[in-house]
Amino acid sequence: MWLKLLGVIEIRQVTYDEVRLVQQAVLRPDGPLPADTPMPDDWVHVAAVLDGSVVGACSTGPRPWPHPELADLPQPQWQLRAMAVLPQHRGGVGARLLAAIVALAPGSLWAEARIAALPLYVRGGWQVVGEEWDKPGIGPHRWIVR
């Protein structure tokens, strides 16, 4: 799947190896945290590519929604994970990545969203559910669903 945007940025499905470095640079600049889990092999990865370089990425795959008491999500349920855009490319790239993931996922989506990123998700049609909580080593989060 290819979608050409802004004449130079392409949003495309790629391998994990193609998105891993951007996701780590943005989300874990000091290295992985003890609670981090490996990216599942069967997940889908989408990248924003500018002049051959990945400038943004996100991943998604099947994973049950862990909080049915907060929202009733139809099956199948997929998690959005590792949404990352290099700082100098923010301002539209994230919204395009989210749109691509929504188009790819065959069912409901959920994620753990950093508080600072909530406006991006809300503009994209996501709902914030539950109370704010602290993710150890990262900071305040909210659950989001779509």
Long-range contacts (C-beta under 8 A, 24 or more apart in sequence): 1-100, 1-103, 1-104, 3-96, 3-100, 5-48, 5-96, 6-92, 8-50, 8-51, 9-48, 9-49, 9-50, 9-55, 9-93, 9-96, 10-48, 10-49, 10-50, 11-46, 11-47, 11-48, 11-49, 11-96, 11-97, 11-100, 12-46, 12-47, 12-49, 13-44, 13-45, 13-46, 13-47, 13-104, 14-45, 14-46, 14-47, 14-49, 14-54, 14-57, 15-45, 16-43, 16-45, 16-59, 18-45, 18-47, 18-54, 18-57, 19-45, 19-46, 19-47, 19-54, 19-57, 19-58, 19-59, 19-82, 21-54, 22-47, 22-54, 22-55, 22-56, 22-57, 22-84, 22-86, 23-57, 23-59, 23-82, 23-84, 25-84, 25-86, 26-84, 26-85, 26-86, 26-87, 27-82, 27-84, 33-136, 33-137, 33-138, 34-137, 35-136, 35-137, 39-81, 39-82, 43-81, 44-101, 44-104, 44-105, 46-97, 46-100, 46-101, 46-104, 48-85, 48-89, 48-93, 48-96, 48-97, 50-89, 55-85, 55-86, 55-88, 55-89, 55-93, 56-84, 56-85, 56-86, 56-89, 56-93, 56-94, 56-97, 57-82, 57-83, 57-84, 57-85, 57-97, 58-82, 58-83, 58-84, 58-97, 58-98, 58-101, 60-101, 60-104, 60-105, 60-109, 65-108, 65-110, 65-145, 67-129, 67-130, 67-143, 70-129, 70-130, 70-143, 70-145, 71-110, 71-127, 71-129, 71-143, 71-145, 73-108, 73-110, 73-145, 74-107, 74-108, 75-107, 75-108, 76-106, 76-107, 76-108, 77-107, 77-108, 77-109, 77-110, 78-105, 78-106, 78-107, 78-108, 78-109, 78-110, 79-109, 79-110, 79-111, 80-105, 80-109, 80-110, 80-111, 81-111, 83-111, 83-117, 94-120, 95-120, 95-123, 95-124, 98-124, 99-124, 102-146, 108-145, 108-146, 109-145, 109-146, 110-143, 110-144, 110-145, 110-146, 111-143, 111-144, 112-141, 112-142, 112-143, 112-144, 113-141, 113-142, 113-143, 113-144, 114-138, 114-139, 114-140, 114-141, 115-139, 115-140, 115-141, 115-142, 118-142, 118-144
